[in-house]
């Protein structure tokens, strides 16, 4: 599966508010500092470098939308999950697009949410 063949979705195809029981699971594969600066509430955070040892945390019974800062890392993770049988899609434009669309974000930092 080439980069052009990775299944993807756009921001407008994702609900604004995601809950732990939503049909779609947003999987954020950015590093911890990126996550802490700003992330989507309800997303599952597994940094890309930890994914292989934490694959059992990614449910197979839900649609998984993978996100990173711009869509590059998440495309690679999406391809891997897709080959493994997950219903995985890449979020086009990543968190940069999410933020640009004015979508809500949470933070673990003492400042307003940001994409770094």
C-alpha positions as MATLAB code, in Angstrom:
seq = 'XXXXXXXXXXXXXXXXXXXXXXXXXXXXXXXXXXXXXXXXXXXXXXXXXXXXXXXXXXXXXXXXXXXXXXXXXXXXXXXXXXXXXXXXXXXXXXXXXXXXXXXXXXXXXXXXXXXX';
ca = [
       0.000    0.000    0.000;
       1.594    3.254   -1.127;
       1.160    6.628    0.580;
      -1.464    7.579   -2.022;
      -3.468    4.466   -1.183;
      -3.791    5.002    2.573;
      -7.482    5.252    3.479;
      -8.184    8.730    4.809;
     -10.898   11.040    6.105;
     -11.177   14.800    6.337;
     -11.943   16.907    9.388;
     -15.583   17.366    8.388;
     -16.087   13.584    8.505;
     -15.180   13.423   12.210;
     -17.658   14.350   14.959;
     -16.696   17.473   16.913;
     -17.122   15.744   20.264;
     -15.757   12.232   20.627;
     -16.637   10.054   23.588;
     -14.981    6.834   24.754;
     -18.004    4.969   23.382;
     -18.186    6.773   20.018;
     -18.246    4.698   16.856;
     -14.940    6.298   15.856;
     -11.781    6.044   17.932;
      -9.286    8.838   17.306;
      -5.768    7.471   17.802;
      -3.172   10.208   18.351;
       0.337    8.957   17.556;
       2.264   12.150   18.345;
       4.943   12.402   21.003;
       3.957   13.174   24.597;
       5.049   16.840   24.455;
       2.865   17.344   21.353;
      -0.093   15.635   23.060;
       0.365   17.670   26.245;
       0.380   20.941   24.265;
      -2.966   20.218   22.625;
      -5.069   17.188   21.766;
      -8.607   16.101   21.020;
     -10.616   15.159   24.107;
     -11.643   11.523   23.931;
      -8.666   10.498   21.757;
      -6.409    7.577   22.645;
      -2.752    8.603   22.896;
      -0.150    6.046   21.852;
       3.073    7.600   20.517;
       4.127    6.058   17.202;
       7.292    4.590   18.767;
       5.208    2.682   21.339;
       2.524    1.397   18.984;
       3.893   -2.080   18.285;
       4.091   -2.977   21.970;
       0.654   -1.419   22.674;
      -1.357   -2.717   19.703;
      -3.694   -4.585   22.062;
      -4.999   -1.185   23.221;
      -6.328   -0.411   19.732;
      -9.778   -1.984   19.416;
     -10.560   -3.960   16.296;
     -14.326   -3.553   16.661;
     -14.298    0.225   16.090;
     -13.319    2.467   13.214;
      -9.903    3.930   14.027;
      -8.900    7.348   12.719;
      -5.188    8.000   13.192;
      -3.877   11.539   13.708;
      -0.493   13.214   14.087;
       0.628   16.805   13.562;
       0.342   16.948    9.758;
      -0.716   13.499    8.557;
       2.650   11.940    7.679;
       3.299    9.748   10.730;
      -0.367    8.880   10.986;
      -0.381    7.733    7.336;
       2.367    5.218    8.122;
       0.512    3.999   11.222;
      -2.756    3.802    9.274;
      -1.112    1.644    6.600;
       0.297   -0.681    9.269;
      -3.038   -1.019   11.064;
      -4.913   -1.484    7.798;
      -2.570   -4.326    6.794;
      -3.198   -5.871   10.232;
      -6.948   -5.950    9.727;
      -8.057   -2.807   11.565;
     -10.630   -0.493   10.004;
      -8.128    2.368   10.040;
      -8.085    5.696    8.227;
      -5.696    8.638    8.306;
      -6.928   12.101    9.308;
      -5.896   14.308    6.374;
      -4.013   17.378    7.544;
      -3.664   16.067   11.093;
      -3.899   18.307   14.125;
      -2.874   21.306   12.036;
      -6.111   20.927   10.044;
      -8.120   20.172   13.210;
      -6.899   23.395   14.823;
      -7.352   25.439   11.625;
     -10.975   24.269   11.459;
     -11.538   25.690   14.946;
     -12.218   22.279   16.456;
     -11.989   22.065   20.266;
      -8.771   20.905   21.892;
      -7.691   20.107   25.432;
      -4.255   20.538   26.989;
      -2.157   19.148   29.820;
      -0.099   22.363   29.886;
      -0.627   25.631   31.774;
      -1.408   27.505   28.545;
      -4.165   27.413   25.921;
      -4.131   24.348   23.645;
      -1.735   24.527   20.714;
      -0.364   22.317   17.967;
       3.423   22.019   18.180;
];
